[in-house]
Amino acid sequence: MSWSNRFDEPIELPDGRKLRTLKEAIAFLAKEIPKSEHTMPKVQAAARMVTEAAENNGPMIFARLGVLQAIYRHEVKQFGTSSKPHHWGKRKLKRDE
């Protein structure tokens, strides 16, 4: 494998640009992420996964997921609270209907 390998699906950045190759992904990590954040675990893991995919035939999906996590490293995971109410509770018997 090489740095020119393409992701199966390009990674879309928040500003609308797209990362299509491993070379573009590692350049983004090096240039766009502030140097003070290069030691963050998500950024380190992303760089490691991209390098593994390029140099040691590592899985491309791991490289993609690592870059996505590095891009959205400050986003807080939010789960929908507007789900349907649970039906748990006291069960009604046939005679009580």
Biopython code that builds the backbone (N, CA, C, O; Angstrom):
import numpy as np
from Bio.PDB.StructureBuilder import StructureBuilder

atoms = [
    (1, "MET", "N", (0.836, -1.175, 0.000)),
    (1, "MET", "CA", (0.000, 0.000, 0.000)),
    (1, "MET", "C", (0.886, 1.245, 0.000)),
    (1, "MET", "O", (2.090, 1.174, 0.245)),
    (2, "SER", "N", (0.270, 2.360, -0.275)),
    (2, "SER", "CA", (1.036, 3.598, -0.292)),
    (2, "SER", "C", (0.175, 4.760, 0.185)),
    (2, "SER", "O", (-1.014, 4.601, 0.465)),
    (3, "TRP", "N", (0.793, 5.917, 0.270)),
    (3, "TRP", "CA", (0.101, 7.113, 0.745)),
    (3, "TRP", "C", (-0.947, 7.603, -0.249)),
    (3, "TRP", "O", (-1.802, 8.415, 0.106)),
    (4, "SER", "N", (-0.893, 7.122, -1.482)),
    (4, "SER", "CA", (-1.860, 7.570, -2.490)),
    (4, "SER", "C", (-3.149, 6.751, -2.478)),
    (4, "SER", "O", (-4.040, 6.996, -3.292)),
    (5, "ASN", "N", (-3.262, 5.785, -1.570)),
    (5, "ASN", "CA", (-4.492, 4.986, -1.483)),
    (5, "ASN", "C", (-5.670, 5.862, -1.096)),
    (5, "ASN", "O", (-5.552, 6.774, -0.278)),
    (6, "ARG", "N", (-6.809, 5.562, -1.707)),
    (6, "ARG", "CA", (-8.011, 6.357, -1.472)),
    (6, "ARG", "C", (-8.918, 5.674, -0.454)),
    (6, "ARG", "O", (-8.969, 4.448, -0.353)),
    (7, "PHE", "N", (-9.626, 6.506, 0.292)),
    (7, "PHE", "CA", (-10.663, 5.985, 1.179)),
    (7, "PHE", "C", (-11.821, 5.502, 0.318)),
    (7, "PHE", "O", (-12.033, 6.012, -0.783)),
    (8, "ASP", "N", (-12.567, 4.526, 0.810)),
    (8, "ASP", "CA", (-13.732, 4.040, 0.069)),
    (8, "ASP", "C", (-14.743, 5.164, -0.143)),
    (8, "ASP", "O", (-15.375, 5.261, -1.195)),
    (9, "GLU", "N", (-14.879, 5.993, 0.855)),
    (9, "GLU", "CA", (-15.781, 7.135, 0.797)),
    (9, "GLU", "C", (-15.007, 8.331, 1.347)),
    (9, "GLU", "O", (-14.475, 8.253, 2.455)),
    (10, "PRO", "N", (-14.930, 9.437, 0.601)),
    (10, "PRO", "CA", (-14.151, 10.589, 1.088)),
    (10, "PRO", "C", (-14.664, 11.099, 2.428)),
    (10, "PRO", "O", (-15.856, 11.014, 2.726)),
    (11, "ILE", "N", (-13.747, 11.627, 3.229)),
    (11, "ILE", "CA", (-14.098, 12.193, 4.528)),
    (11, "ILE", "C", (-14.409, 13.666, 4.312)),
    (11, "ILE", "O", (-13.558, 14.428, 3.853)),
    (12, "GLU", "N", (-15.619, 14.059, 4.641)),
    (12, "GLU", "CA", (-16.007, 15.456, 4.468)),
    (12, "GLU", "C", (-15.678, 16.241, 5.735)),
    (12, "GLU", "O", (-16.063, 15.862, 6.841)),
    (13, "LEU", "N", (-14.962, 17.333, 5.547)),
    (13, "LEU", "CA", (-14.581, 18.198, 6.651)),
    (13, "LEU", "C", (-15.696, 19.193, 6.942)),
    (13, "LEU", "O", (-16.536, 19.446, 6.079)),
    (14, "PRO", "N", (-15.717, 19.760, 8.142)),
    (14, "PRO", "CA", (-16.767, 20.726, 8.479)),
    (14, "PRO", "C", (-16.824, 21.930, 7.537)),
    (14, "PRO", "O", (-17.888, 22.521, 7.355)),
    (15, "ASP", "N", (-15.688, 22.299, 6.938)),
    (15, "ASP", "CA", (-15.681, 23.458, 6.036)),
    (15, "ASP", "C", (-16.046, 23.102, 4.596)),
    (15, "ASP", "O", (-16.008, 23.965, 3.720)),
    (16, "GLY", "N", (-16.398, 21.845, 4.344)),
    (16, "GLY", "CA", (-16.840, 21.434, 3.013)),
    (16, "GLY", "C", (-15.781, 20.733, 2.180)),
    (16, "GLY", "O", (-16.114, 20.083, 1.189)),
    (17, "ARG", "N", (-14.509, 20.847, 2.558)),
    (17, "ARG", "CA", (-13.463, 20.141, 1.815)),
    (17, "ARG", "C", (-13.582, 18.642, 2.056)),
    (17, "ARG", "O", (-14.262, 18.201, 2.982)),
    (18, "LYS", "N", (-12.911, 17.865, 1.206)),
    (18, "LYS", "CA", (-12.940, 16.411, 1.348)),
    (18, "LYS", "C", (-11.530, 15.852, 1.359)),
    (18, "LYS", "O", (-10.658, 16.299, 0.614)),
    (19, "LEU", "N", (-11.326, 14.863, 2.220)),
    (19, "LEU", "CA", (-10.062, 14.129, 2.259)),
    (19, "LEU", "C", (-10.288, 12.824, 1.504)),
    (19, "LEU", "O", (-11.130, 12.010, 1.882)),
    (20, "ARG", "N", (-9.525, 12.640, 0.435)),
    (20, "ARG", "CA", (-9.737, 11.456, -0.403)),
    (20, "ARG", "C", (-8.642, 10.399, -0.240)),
    (20, "ARG", "O", (-8.900, 9.208, -0.409)),
    (21, "THR", "N", (-7.427, 10.830, 0.087)),
    (21, "THR", "CA", (-6.307, 9.886, 0.180)),
    (21, "THR", "C", (-5.680, 9.922, 1.566)),
    (21, "THR", "O", (-5.944, 10.825, 2.360)),
    (22, "LEU", "N", (-4.853, 8.933, 1.842)),
    (22, "LEU", "CA", (-4.136, 8.884, 3.111)),
    (22, "LEU", "C", (-3.166, 10.062, 3.237)),
    (22, "LEU", "O", (-2.963, 10.594, 4.329)),
    (23, "LYS", "N", (-2.574, 10.460, 2.116)),
    (23, "LYS", "CA", (-1.653, 11.594, 2.128)),
    (23, "LYS", "C", (-2.383, 12.872, 2.532)),
    (23, "LYS", "O", (-1.855, 13.660, 3.317)),
    (24, "GLU", "N", (-3.584, 13.088, 2.008)),
    (24, "GLU", "CA", (-4.373, 14.262, 2.376)),
    (24, "GLU", "C", (-4.762, 14.211, 3.850)),
    (24, "GLU", "O", (-4.782, 15.239, 4.527)),
    (25, "ALA", "N", (-5.070, 13.012, 4.347)),
    (25, "ALA", "CA", (-5.488, 12.854, 5.743)),
    (25, "ALA", "C", (-4.344, 13.173, 6.700)),
    (25, "ALA", "O", (-4.549, 13.885, 7.683)),
    (26, "ILE", "N", (-3.151, 12.665, 6.434)),
    (26, "ILE", "CA", (-2.033, 12.914, 7.331)),
    (26, "ILE", "C", (-1.597, 14.379, 7.243)),
    (26, "ILE", "O", (-1.157, 14.955, 8.238)),
    (27, "ALA", "N", (-1.716, 14.981, 6.061)),
    (27, "ALA", "CA", (-1.396, 16.409, 5.925)),
    (27, "ALA", "C", (-2.395, 17.253, 6.714)),
    (27, "ALA", "O", (-2.018, 18.248, 7.333)),
    (28, "PHE", "N", (-3.653, 16.862, 6.691)),
    (28, "PHE", "CA", (-4.666, 17.575, 7.467)),
    (28, "PHE", "C", (-4.348, 17.484, 8.954)),
    (28, "PHE", "O", (-4.400, 18.487, 9.666)),
    (29, "LEU", "N", (-4.022, 16.288, 9.420)),
    (29, "LEU", "CA", (-3.705, 16.121, 10.841)),
    (29, "LEU", "C", (-2.499, 16.958, 11.240)),
    (29, "LEU", "O", (-2.474, 17.527, 12.331)),
    (30, "ALA", "N", (-1.512, 17.039, 10.380)),
    (30, "ALA", "CA", (-0.287, 17.772, 10.707)),
    (30, "ALA", "C", (-0.474, 19.285, 10.643)),
    (30, "ALA", "O", (0.079, 20.010, 11.471)),
    (31, "LYS", "N", (-1.240, 19.765, 9.677)),
    (31, "LYS", "CA", (-1.332, 21.209, 9.456)),
    (31, "LYS", "C", (-2.534, 21.860, 10.116)),
    (31, "LYS", "O", (-2.406, 22.943, 10.688)),
    (32, "GLU", "N", (-3.687, 21.233, 10.051)),
    (32, "GLU", "CA", (-4.921, 21.880, 10.485)),
    (32, "GLU", "C", (-5.186, 21.751, 11.985)),
    (32, "GLU", "O", (-5.856, 22.601, 12.570)),
    (33, "ILE", "N", (-4.671, 20.707, 12.600)),
    (33, "ILE", "CA", (-4.866, 20.545, 14.038)),
    (33, "ILE", "C", (-3.738, 21.290, 14.744)),
    (33, "ILE", "O", (-2.568, 21.086, 14.423)),
    (34, "PRO", "N", (-4.078, 22.155, 15.706)),
    (34, "PRO", "CA", (-3.042, 22.931, 16.390)),
    (34, "PRO", "C", (-1.981, 22.038, 17.045)),
    (34, "PRO", "O", (-2.282, 20.944, 17.524)),
    (35, "LYS", "N", (-0.765, 22.514, 17.057)),
    (35, "LYS", "CA", (0.337, 21.722, 17.628)),
    (35, "LYS", "C", (0.103, 21.380, 19.086)),
    (35, "LYS", "O", (0.551, 20.337, 19.561)),
    (36, "SER", "N", (-0.593, 22.247, 19.797)),
    (36, "SER", "CA", (-0.863, 21.982, 21.212)),
    (36, "SER", "C", (-1.787, 20.777, 21.397)),
    (36, "SER", "O", (-1.843, 20.203, 22.485)),
    (37, "GLU", "N", (-2.515, 20.389, 20.340)),
    (37, "GLU", "CA", (-3.434, 19.257, 20.426)),
    (37, "GLU", "C", (-2.878, 17.988, 19.782)),
    (37, "GLU", "O", (-3.566, 16.968, 19.732)),
    (38, "HIS", "N", (-1.660, 18.043, 19.299)),
    (38, "HIS", "CA", (-1.069, 16.865, 18.657)),
    (38, "HIS", "C", (-0.843, 15.713, 19.638)),
    (38, "HIS", "O", (-0.707, 14.562, 19.224)),
    (39, "THR", "N", (-0.803, 16.016, 20.922)),
    (39, "THR", "CA", (-0.579, 14.956, 21.909)),
    (39, "THR", "C", (-1.880, 14.358, 22.430)),
    (39, "THR", "O", (-1.854, 13.453, 23.265)),
    (40, "MET", "N", (-3.007, 14.848, 21.954)),
    (40, "MET", "CA", (-4.293, 14.282, 22.381)),
    (40, "MET", "C", (-4.409, 12.833, 21.900)),
    (40, "MET", "O", (-3.985, 12.514, 20.789)),
    (41, "PRO", "N", (-4.976, 11.965, 22.721)),
    (41, "PRO", "CA", (-5.066, 10.546, 22.336)),
    (41, "PRO", "C", (-5.789, 10.306, 21.009)),
    (41, "PRO", "O", (-5.378, 9.437, 20.240)),
    (42, "LYS", "N", (-6.847, 11.052, 20.727)),
    (42, "LYS", "CA", (-7.585, 10.835, 19.476)),
    (42, "LYS", "C", (-6.750, 11.225, 18.261)),
    (42, "LYS", "O", (-6.816, 10.566, 17.224)),
    (43, "VAL", "N", (-5.976, 12.279, 18.386)),
    (43, "VAL", "CA", (-5.126, 12.725, 17.282)),
    (43, "VAL", "C", (-3.978, 11.741, 17.089)),
    (43, "VAL", "O", (-3.641, 11.393, 15.958)),
    (44, "GLN", "N", (-3.382, 11.294, 18.178)),
    (44, "GLN", "CA", (-2.297, 10.309, 18.102)),
    (44, "GLN", "C", (-2.782, 9.001, 17.462)),
    (44, "GLN", "O", (-2.104, 8.425, 16.612)),
    (45, "ALA", "N", (-3.955, 8.549, 17.884)),
    (45, "ALA", "CA", (-4.504, 7.307, 17.331)),
    (45, "ALA", "C", (-4.792, 7.458, 15.838)),
    (45, "ALA", "O", (-4.538, 6.538, 15.062)),
    (46, "ALA", "N", (-5.313, 8.599, 15.440)),
    (46, "ALA", "CA", (-5.602, 8.835, 14.020)),
    (46, "ALA", "C", (-4.319, 8.796, 13.197)),
    (46, "ALA", "O", (-4.271, 8.157, 12.146)),
    (47, "ALA", "N", (-3.287, 9.474, 13.671)),
    (47, "ALA", "CA", (-2.012, 9.489, 12.947)),
    (47, "ALA", "C", (-1.432, 8.080, 12.846)),
    (47, "ALA", "O", (-0.900, 7.694, 11.805)),
    (48, "ARG", "N", (-1.538, 7.320, 13.931)),
    (48, "ARG", "CA", (-1.019, 5.946, 13.921)),
    (48, "ARG", "C", (-1.776, 5.063, 12.932)),
    (48, "ARG", "O", (-1.167, 4.279, 12.205)),
    (49, "MET", "N", (-3.107, 5.190, 12.906)),
    (49, "MET", "CA", (-3.916, 4.360, 12.009)),
    (49, "MET", "C", (-3.684, 4.723, 10.535)),
    (49, "MET", "O", (-3.632, 3.840, 9.679)),
    (50, "VAL", "N", (-3.545, 6.012, 10.244)),
    (50, "VAL", "CA", (-3.272, 6.436, 8.865)),
    (50, "VAL", "C", (-1.902, 5.927, 8.434)),
    (50, "VAL", "O", (-1.743, 5.451, 7.310)),
    (51, "THR", "N", (-0.917, 6.024, 9.314)),
    (51, "THR", "CA", (0.427, 5.545, 8.996)),
    (51, "THR", "C", (0.435, 4.031, 8.797)),
    (51, "THR", "O", (1.077, 3.525, 7.877)),
    (52, "GLU", "N", (-0.276, 3.313, 9.657)),
    (52, "GLU", "CA", (-0.367, 1.846, 9.510)),
    (52, "GLU", "C", (-0.996, 1.468, 8.177)),
    (52, "GLU", "O", (-0.529, 0.550, 7.503)),
    (53, "ALA", "N", (-2.046, 2.170, 7.800)),
    (53, "ALA", "CA", (-2.718, 1.861, 6.533)),
    (53, "ALA", "C", (-1.809, 2.136, 5.344)),
    (53, "ALA", "O", (-1.831, 1.396, 4.360)),
    (54, "ALA", "N", (-1.008, 3.197, 5.428)),
    (54, "ALA", "CA", (-0.148, 3.568, 4.305)),
    (54, "ALA", "C", (1.104, 2.703, 4.208)),
    (54, "ALA", "O", (1.492, 2.295, 3.113)),
    (55, "GLU", "N", (1.730, 2.424, 5.328)),
    (55, "GLU", "CA", (3.035, 1.773, 5.287)),
    (55, "GLU", "C", (3.001, 0.271, 5.532)),
    (55, "GLU", "O", (3.853, -0.455, 5.020)),
    (56, "ASN", "N", (2.028, -0.207, 6.309)),
    (56, "ASN", "CA", (2.024, -1.620, 6.678)),
    (56, "ASN", "C", (0.763, -2.360, 6.251)),
    (56, "ASN", "O", (0.435, -3.407, 6.807)),
    (57, "ASN", "N", (0.063, -1.819, 5.270)),
    (57, "ASN", "CA", (-1.135, -2.473, 4.750)),
    (57, "ASN", "C", (-2.210, -2.655, 5.829)),
    (57, "ASN", "O", (-2.901, -3.673, 5.862)),
    (58, "GLY", "N", (-2.338, -1.671, 6.694)),
    (58, "GLY", "CA", (-3.349, -1.714, 7.745)),
    (58, "GLY", "C", (-4.736, -1.454, 7.183)),
    (58, "GLY", "O", (-4.875, -1.049, 6.028)),
    (59, "PRO", "N", (-5.763, -1.685, 7.992)),
    (59, "PRO", "CA", (-7.141, -1.507, 7.522)),
    (59, "PRO", "C", (-7.462, -0.030, 7.249)),
    (59, "PRO", "O", (-7.201, 0.837, 8.084)),
    (60, "MET", "N", (-8.020, 0.235, 6.091)),
    (60, "MET", "CA", (-8.394, 1.602, 5.718)),
    (60, "MET", "C", (-9.546, 2.117, 6.574)),
    (60, "MET", "O", (-9.631, 3.316, 6.840)),
    (61, "ILE", "N", (-10.422, 1.234, 7.002)),
    (61, "ILE", "CA", (-11.567, 1.675, 7.798)),
    (61, "ILE", "C", (-11.102, 2.232, 9.139)),
    (61, "ILE", "O", (-11.694, 3.185, 9.646)),
    (62, "PHE", "N", (-10.053, 1.655, 9.721)),
    (62, "PHE", "CA", (-9.528, 2.173, 10.979)),
    (62, "PHE", "C", (-8.931, 3.560, 10.778)),
    (62, "PHE", "O", (-9.085, 4.440, 11.625)),
    (63, "ALA", "N", (-8.246, 3.750, 9.646)),
    (63, "ALA", "CA", (-7.685, 5.057, 9.331)),
    (63, "ALA", "C", (-8.807, 6.079, 9.179)),
    (63, "ALA", "O", (-8.703, 7.198, 9.681)),
    (64, "ARG", "N", (-9.860, 5.703, 8.499)),
    (64, "ARG", "CA", (-10.999, 6.606, 8.296)),
    (64, "ARG", "C", (-11.647, 6.976, 9.633)),
    (64, "ARG", "O", (-11.910, 8.149, 9.899)),
    (65, "LEU", "N", (-11.898, 5.980, 10.458)),
    (65, "LEU", "CA", (-12.534, 6.237, 11.749)),
    (65, "LEU", "C", (-11.639, 7.086, 12.653)),
    (65, "LEU", "O", (-12.126, 7.962, 13.367)),
    (66, "GLY", "N", (-10.352, 6.827, 12.620)),
    (66, "GLY", "CA", (-9.421, 7.611, 13.422)),
    (66, "GLY", "C", (-9.417, 9.074, 13.013)),
    (66, "GLY", "O", (-9.415, 9.960, 13.867)),
    (67, "VAL", "N", (-9.415, 9.333, 11.705)),
    (67, "VAL", "CA", (-9.423, 10.712, 11.224)),
    (67, "VAL", "C", (-10.735, 11.393, 11.608)),
    (67, "VAL", "O", (-10.732, 12.554, 12.015)),
    (68, "LEU", "N", (-11.840, 10.689, 11.484)),
    (68, "LEU", "CA", (-13.134, 11.269, 11.871)),
    (68, "LEU", "C", (-13.154, 11.618, 13.360)),
    (68, "LEU", "O", (-13.672, 12.666, 13.746)),
    (69, "GLN", "N", (-12.596, 10.753, 14.188)),
    (69, "GLN", "CA", (-12.546, 11.047, 15.621)),
    (69, "GLN", "C", (-11.644, 12.244, 15.906)),
    (69, "GLN", "O", (-11.944, 13.041, 16.795)),
    (70, "ALA", "N", (-10.555, 12.380, 15.172)),
    (70, "ALA", "CA", (-9.662, 13.518, 15.372)),
    (70, "ALA", "C", (-10.333, 14.816, 14.922)),
    (70, "ALA", "O", (-10.165, 15.856, 15.559)),
    (71, "ILE", "N", (-11.080, 14.758, 13.844)),
    (71, "ILE", "CA", (-11.770, 15.952, 13.352)),
    (71, "ILE", "C", (-12.793, 16.429, 14.373)),
    (71, "ILE", "O", (-12.875, 17.622, 14.666)),
    (72, "TYR", "N", (-13.561, 15.508, 14.907)),
    (72, "TYR", "CA", (-14.640, 15.851, 15.833)),
    (72, "TYR", "C", (-14.246, 15.587, 17.290)),
    (72, "TYR", "O", (-15.078, 15.163, 18.093)),
    (73, "ARG", "N", (-12.988, 15.838, 17.628)),
    (73, "ARG", "CA", (-12.469, 15.531, 18.952)),
    (73, "ARG", "C", (-13.085, 16.373, 20.059)),
    (73, "ARG", "O", (-13.065, 15.962, 21.220)),
    (74, "HIS", "N", (-13.631, 17.537, 19.734)),
    (74, "HIS", "CA", (-14.221, 18.401, 20.754)),
    (74, "HIS", "C", (-15.745, 18.284, 20.818)),
    (74, "HIS", "O", (-16.375, 18.907, 21.672)),
    (75, "GLU", "N", (-16.329, 17.508, 19.940)),
    (75, "GLU", "CA", (-17.782, 17.346, 19.921)),
    (75, "GLU", "C", (-18.205, 16.433, 21.065)),
    (75, "GLU", "O", (-17.546, 15.431, 21.342)),
    (76, "VAL", "N", (-19.287, 16.777, 21.719)),
    (76, "VAL", "CA", (-19.833, 15.953, 22.789)),
    (76, "VAL", "C", (-20.886, 15.041, 22.184)),
    (76, "VAL", "O", (-21.764, 15.492, 21.448)),
    (77, "LYS", "N", (-20.792, 13.764, 22.497)),
    (77, "LYS", "CA", (-21.777, 12.811, 21.987)),
    (77, "LYS", "C", (-23.120, 13.097, 22.623)),
    (77, "LYS", "O", (-23.235, 13.205, 23.844)),
    (78, "GLN", "N", (-24.130, 13.217, 21.786)),
    (78, "GLN", "CA", (-25.473, 13.469, 22.289)),
    (78, "GLN", "C", (-26.393, 12.379, 21.779)),
    (78, "GLN", "O", (-26.388, 12.029, 20.599)),
    (79, "PHE", "N", (-27.157, 11.871, 22.675)),
    (79, "PHE", "CA", (-28.099, 10.840, 22.305)),
    (79, "PHE", "C", (-29.496, 11.428, 22.361)),
    (79, "PHE", "O", (-29.787, 12.258, 23.223)),
    (80, "GLY", "N", (-30.349, 11.013, 21.465)),
    (80, "GLY", "CA", (-31.700, 11.552, 21.401)),
    (80, "GLY", "C", (-32.496, 11.238, 22.657)),
    (80, "GLY", "O", (-32.562, 10.088, 23.090)),
    (81, "THR", "N", (-33.100, 12.270, 23.238)),
    (81, "THR", "CA", (-33.932, 12.072, 24.422)),
    (81, "THR", "C", (-35.410, 12.110, 24.057)),
    (81, "THR", "O", (-36.277, 11.965, 24.919)),
    (82, "SER", "N", (-35.685, 12.304, 22.789)),
    (82, "SER", "CA", (-37.079, 12.393, 22.365)),
    (82, "SER", "C", (-37.622, 11.031, 21.935)),
    (82, "SER", "O", (-38.508, 10.947, 21.086)),
    (83, "SER", "N", (-37.093, 9.990, 22.517)),
    (83, "SER", "CA", (-37.548, 8.659, 22.132)),
    (83, "SER", "C", (-38.911, 8.350, 22.749)),
    (83, "SER", "O", (-39.389, 9.044, 23.646)),
    (84, "LYS", "N", (-39.487, 7.330, 22.257)),
    (84, "LYS", "CA", (-40.799, 6.904, 22.719)),
    (84, "LYS", "C", (-40.741, 6.511, 24.191)),
    (84, "LYS", "O", (-39.770, 5.889, 24.621)),
    (85, "PRO", "N", (-41.758, 6.860, 24.967)),
    (85, "PRO", "CA", (-41.733, 6.474, 26.392)),
    (85, "PRO", "C", (-41.788, 4.948, 26.534)),
    (85, "PRO", "O", (-42.378, 4.248, 25.712)),
    (86, "HIS", "N", (-41.174, 4.475, 27.572)),
    (86, "HIS", "CA", (-41.128, 3.033, 27.792)),
    (86, "HIS", "C", (-42.472, 2.520, 28.269)),
    (86, "HIS", "O", (-43.230, 3.240, 28.919)),
    (87, "HIS", "N", (-42.754, 1.302, 27.950)),
    (87, "HIS", "CA", (-44.008, 0.671, 28.368)),
    (87, "HIS", "C", (-43.857, -0.059, 29.695)),
    (87, "HIS", "O", (-44.782, -0.729, 30.154)),
    (88, "TRP", "N", (-42.678, 0.075, 30.310)),
    (88, "TRP", "CA", (-42.448, -0.623, 31.561)),
    (88, "TRP", "C", (-43.360, -0.072, 32.649)),
    (88, "TRP", "O", (-43.688, 1.114, 32.657)),
    (89, "GLY", "N", (-43.737, -0.886, 33.506)),
    (89, "GLY", "CA", (-44.603, -0.474, 34.595)),
    (89, "GLY", "C", (-45.416, -1.679, 35.049)),
    (89, "GLY", "O", (-45.100, -2.824, 34.727)),
    (90, "LYS", "N", (-46.435, -1.399, 35.780)),
    (90, "LYS", "CA", (-47.261, -2.487, 36.281)),
    (90, "LYS", "C", (-48.085, -3.054, 35.130)),
    (90, "LYS", "O", (-48.753, -2.324, 34.398)),
    (91, "ARG", "N", (-48.021, -4.331, 34.997)),
    (91, "ARG", "CA", (-48.729, -5.000, 33.920)),
    (91, "ARG", "C", (-50.204, -5.133, 34.278)),
    (91, "ARG", "O", (-50.560, -5.471, 35.408)),
    (92, "LYS", "N", (-51.048, -4.862, 33.295)),
    (92, "LYS", "CA", (-52.481, -4.987, 33.523)),
    (92, "LYS", "C", (-52.900, -6.420, 33.223)),
    (92, "LYS", "O", (-52.518, -7.009, 32.213)),
    (93, "LEU", "N", (-53.676, -6.941, 34.112)),
    (93, "LEU", "CA", (-54.201, -8.273, 33.908)),
    (93, "LEU", "C", (-55.480, -8.214, 33.104)),
    (93, "LEU", "O", (-56.113, -7.162, 33.011)),
    (94, "LYS", "N", (-55.861, -9.323, 32.529)),
    (94, "LYS", "CA", (-57.046, -9.387, 31.708)),
    (94, "LYS", "C", (-58.283, -9.003, 32.513)),
    (94, "LYS", "O", (-59.165, -8.319, 31.993)),
    (95, "ARG", "N", (-58.364, -9.424, 33.758)),
    (95, "ARG", "CA", (-59.535, -9.146, 34.586)),
    (95, "ARG", "C", (-59.654, -7.672, 34.988)),
    (95, "ARG", "O", (-60.737, -7.215, 35.354)),
    (96, "ASP", "N", (-58.521, -6.914, 34.918)),
    (96, "ASP", "CA", (-58.532, -5.532, 35.327)),
    (96, "ASP", "C", (-58.881, -4.577, 34.181)),
    (96, "ASP", "O", (-58.967, -3.367, 34.391)),
    (97, "GLU", "N", (-59.076, -5.096, 33.002)),
    (97, "GLU", "CA", (-59.349, -4.222, 31.844)),
    (97, "GLU", "C", (-60.730, -3.681, 31.826)),
    (97, "GLU", "O", (-61.090, -2.937, 30.913)),
]
sb = StructureBuilder()
sb.init_structure("model")
sb.init_model(0)
sb.init_chain("A")
sb.init_seg("    ")
for serial, (resi, resn, name, xyz) in enumerate(atoms, 1):
    if name == "N":
        sb.init_residue(resn, " ", resi, " ")
    sb.init_atom(name, np.array(xyz, "f"), 0.0, 1.0, " ", f" {name:<3s}", serial, name[0])
structure = sb.get_structure()
